[in-house]
Amino acid sequence: MAGRRVVITGISSHWGAELARRLERDPRIEYLAGVDSRPPGIGLGRTEFIEADIRNPALSRLLPSTGADTIVHCGILLYPEPARPPRVLHEINVIGTLQLLAACERTETVRHVVVRGSAAIYGCEAGGPSFFTEDLARSRRMRTRFQRDISELEDYFDNFARRHGHLTCTMLRYQPEIGADLDTPLVGYLTLPVVPVQLGYDPRLSSCTPTMPPARWRRRSRSRSAGRSTSRPAARSRSVGCCGSSGVRRCRFPTSSSVR
């Protein structure tokens, strides 16, 4: 039985390169190729790098020559990158995906198509549920340009899947990733010396209570009521506005000059 032949678009992205590195260790993979306009940032062994822009119609001639049976599209951009400013995000995410699907139609060996989408398709509203199901996708207003691009992208992919019922088409909706070795806006925000937060009511708390662990807060409360201090230096505090059931009131929240 012949081995699998896999082509990964967006091989220069973190997830595209990591997927290729793992598939290289799979003995069932006979052929592995990565398509992108720039090479991956990590060293890969047996992955063939095909330098091409997925927005280019020439992809319809390149893809059939690989004889791929599985296409994994990791070339979706969530935020601007060096040499890829905001104005080209729509072209890469939407126009590039359209060109890729057109190339898949011309590749007779293709049996599986996987697209790495985004959970932004569910929207972000204050009245949204804690857990989303498939039927809630695009049920709320798409406010940002990226959300509208993802919605348009999924429309094209749904139409492609309906026209080609013999193919296995999978859409993966990822949340923004965080990690020590990732260079993303969210990671940059969380690694600030002091992380700013929005002033207001925290919906994770059942009532307007301090965010300090209860046991430590009780120790501090008892020591203050007894008129003596603890051996541990008290944390600096500041007053913040907090919305309670009876209106706006003031609470004391501990703050720290560093984030652990």
C-alpha positions in Angstrom: 0.0 0.0 0.0 1.4 3.4 -1.0 2.1 5.9 1.7 0.3 9.2 2.3 1.3 12.3 0.4 0.7 15.6 2.3 1.0 19.2 1.3 1.0 22.0 3.9 0.4 25.6 2.9 1.7 28.3 5.2 4.7 26.2 6.1 6.5 29.3 7.5 3.9 29.7 10.2 4.4 28.2 13.7 1.7 25.6 13.3 2.6 24.7 9.7 6.2 24.1 10.6 5.4 22.1 13.7 2.9 20.0 11.8 5.6 19.2 9.2 8.1 18.3 11.9 5.8 15.8 13.4 4.7 14.3 10.1 8.3 13.8 9.2 8.5 11.3 12.0 5.5 9.3 10.7 6.6 6.4 8.6 3.2 6.3 6.9 4.0 9.6 5.1 5.7 8.9 1.8 5.9 12.5 0.6 5.7 15.8 2.5 5.8 19.3 1.0 5.3 22.8 2.3 4.1 25.8 0.2 4.8 29.3 1.2 6.4 32.6 0.0 9.1 32.3 2.6 10.9 29.3 4.1 10.0 27.9 7.6 11.9 29.2 10.6 12.9 25.7 11.8 15.1 23.1 10.1 13.1 20.4 8.4 14.5 17.1 7.1 12.5 15.5 4.3 10.0 18.2 3.7 10.2 19.7 0.2 9.8 23.4 0.3 7.9 24.9 -2.6 8.2 28.6 -2.8 5.0 30.0 -4.1 2.3 32.5 -3.1 -1.1 30.9 -2.7 -2.7 34.0 -4.2 -1.0 33.2 -7.5 -3.1 31.2 -10.0 0.0 29.2 -10.8 -0.8 27.2 -7.7 -3.3 25.3 -9.9 -0.4 23.9 -11.9 2.0 23.3 -9.0 -0.4 21.3 -6.7 -1.4 18.6 -9.2 2.3 17.8 -9.8 2.8 16.8 -6.1 0.2 14.0 -6.3 -1.0 14.9 -2.9 -3.9 13.1 -1.3 -4.1 15.5 1.8 -4.0 19.3 1.8 -3.6 21.1 5.1 -4.1 24.9 4.8 -2.2 26.7 7.6 -1.8 29.9 5.7 -4.5 31.9 7.5 -3.1 35.1 9.1 -4.7 36.3 12.4 -2.7 39.5 12.6 -0.2 41.6 10.5 3.3 40.2 10.2 6.6 41.6 8.9 6.3 42.1 5.1 2.6 41.3 5.4 0.8 44.5 6.4 -2.9 44.7 7.3 -3.9 45.6 3.7 -2.8 42.2 2.4 -4.5 40.1 5.1 -7.7 39.9 3.2 -5.9 38.9 0.0 -4.0 36.1 1.7 -6.9 34.8 3.9 -9.7 35.0 1.3 -8.2 35.3 -2.2 -5.4 32.8 -1.3 -7.9 30.3 0.1 -10.0 30.6 -3.1 -6.9 29.9 -5.3 -6.0 26.9 -3.1 -9.5 25.4 -3.4 -9.4 26.0 -7.2 -6.0 24.1 -7.2 -7.6 21.3 -5.1 -10.3 20.9 -7.8 -7.6 20.3 -10.4 -5.7 17.8 -8.3 -7.4 14.5 -9.0 -5.5 12.7 -6.2 -6.8 14.9 -3.4 -9.0 13.0 -0.9 -8.7 15.2 2.3 -8.7 19.0 2.7 -8.1 20.5 6.2 -8.4 24.3 6.8 -7.1 25.9 10.0 -9.8 28.5 10.7 -10.5 30.6 13.7 -12.9 30.7 16.6 -13.5 34.3 15.8 -16.4 33.0 13.6 -18.5 32.7 16.8 -18.3 36.4 17.5 -17.5 38.2 20.8 -20.6 39.7 22.5 -21.3 40.4 26.2 -24.4 38.3 26.1 -22.8 35.3 24.5 -23.0 31.8 26.1 -20.1 30.3 28.0 -19.9 27.4 25.6 -20.5 27.6 21.8 -21.9 24.9 19.6 -21.5 24.5 15.9 -24.9 26.0 15.1 -23.9 29.2 16.8 -21.2 30.0 14.3 -21.9 33.3 12.5 -25.0 33.7 14.6 -23.7 37.1 15.9 -22.5 40.2 14.1 -19.1 40.0 12.5 -17.6 43.3 13.8 -13.9 43.1 12.8 -12.4 42.8 9.3 -10.8 39.5 10.3 -14.1 38.1 11.4 -15.7 39.1 8.1 -12.8 37.5 6.3 -13.2 34.2 8.2 -16.9 34.2 7.5 -16.3 34.7 3.8 -13.6 32.0 3.8 -15.9 29.5 5.5 -18.7 30.3 2.9 -16.3 29.4 0.1 -15.1 26.2 1.9 -18.7 25.1 2.6 -19.6 25.5 -1.1 -16.5 23.6 -2.0 -17.4 20.7 0.3 -20.9 20.5 -1.1 -19.7 20.4 -4.6 -17.2 17.6 -3.8 -19.0 15.2 -1.6 -16.4 12.5 -2.2 -13.8 14.6 -0.3 -13.4 14.7 3.4 -13.4 18.5 4.2 -12.5 19.6 7.8 -12.6 23.1 9.2 -10.6 23.6 12.5 -11.6 26.7 14.5 -8.6 27.6 16.7 -8.5 30.1 19.5 -5.5 32.6 19.5 -2.6 30.6 20.9 -0.2 31.6 23.7 3.2 30.1 24.6 6.6 31.1 25.8 8.1 30.6 22.3 5.4 32.3 20.3 5.6 35.9 19.1 2.0 37.1 19.0 0.3 40.3 20.2 -1.5 38.4 23.0 1.8 36.9 24.3 3.4 40.3 24.1 0.5 41.8 26.1 0.7 39.1 28.8 4.5 39.5 29.2 4.4 43.2 30.0 5.8 44.1 33.5 2.3 45.2 34.5 -0.7 43.9 32.5 -3.4 46.6 32.3 -7.0 45.3 32.7 -10.3 47.0 32.1 -11.9 48.8 35.1 -15.2 47.3 36.0 -17.1 44.3 37.2 -15.4 40.9 36.8 -18.1 38.4 35.6 -16.0 35.5 37.0 -16.8 36.5 40.5 -20.2 35.8 42.0 -20.2 39.1 43.9 -18.0 42.2 44.3 -15.2 40.5 46.3 -11.4 40.9 46.3 -9.5 38.8 43.8 -7.0 37.7 46.5 -7.2 34.0 47.5 -9.8 33.8 50.3 -7.4 32.2 52.9 -4.8 34.9 52.5 -7.5 37.6 52.5 -8.9 36.2 55.8 -5.5 36.2 57.4 -4.9 39.8 56.5 -8.4 40.8 57.7 -7.9 39.1 61.1 -4.5 40.7 61.6 -5.8 44.1 60.8 -8.8 43.7 63.1 -6.4 42.6 66.0 -4.3 45.7 65.4 -1.1 43.8 64.6 0.7 43.2 61.3 1.7 39.9 59.7 5.3 38.9 59.1 4.7 39.1 55.4 4.9 42.6 54.0 1.4 43.8 53.0 0.7 44.1 49.2 0.2 47.5 47.8 -3.5 48.3 47.2 -5.4 50.7 45.1 -9.1 51.6 44.8 -10.9 50.6 41.7 -14.5 51.2 40.7 -16.6 48.1 40.9 -20.2 47.6 39.9 -22.2 45.6 42.5 -25.9 44.8 42.8 -26.6 48.0 44.6 -24.8 50.2 42.1 -21.2 51.5 42.0 -19.1 51.1 45.0 -15.5 51.0 46.0 -13.5 47.9 46.7 -9.9 47.2 47.6 -7.9 45.1 45.2 -4.3 44.1 45.8 -1.9 45.0 43.0 1.7 44.0 42.3 4.5 45.6 40.4 5.4 42.3 38.7 3.5 39.5 37.0 4.4 36.0 37.9 
